[in-house]
């Protein structure tokens, strides 16, 4: 019975250069695959981010949330003016009819002051968020002191507005109430330009 010869490789005779070159090649192929995946993902994300349908949807959603937050803020300011400890539990769309009821003299006598306060605070909040520079310049053109007074009084009213959002929020803990007030304040201050900007971007992508 024959025996097979065992072959031993001499490390000195093995071509190690091929082995050394193979590792960088594998790494290079892996890196290229990763870069290719990232480029494909980037193109897909860019395509989705510029989709008119997505822009219209997000813009409309932001505007709806902005209007809802504005109505809620008016409600919380009115509760603060009335001195009640009630909390806002729903969006009362009838708030949007209050200016017309006040102008036509149909508003309840015991609610007119609170309604007026709520709307004034909301308008000041929007002016500070969207057109503060223009407002200060126009008021200061009549009287520089009025311009400074407007800024100081506006900040005071906005601070009270934030407190009204906090105190009238339905959260179970102070932290939750703070987060609710923060979310409402954020969407009310930036929601209008953000929503309009997204819709404009969608129109440009058509």
HELIX and SHEET records of a PDB file:
HELIX    1   1 UNK A   16  UNK A   49  1                                  34    
HELIX    2   2 UNK A   52  UNK A   82  1                                  31    
HELIX    3   3 UNK A   93  UNK A   97  5                                   5    
HELIX    4   4 UNK A   98  UNK A  103  1                                   6    
HELIX    5   5 UNK A  112  UNK A  130  1                                  19    
HELIX    6   6 UNK A  132  UNK A  142  1                                  11    
HELIX    7   7 UNK A  144  UNK A  167  1                                  24    
HELIX    8   8 UNK A  174  UNK A  204  1                                  31    
END                                                                             
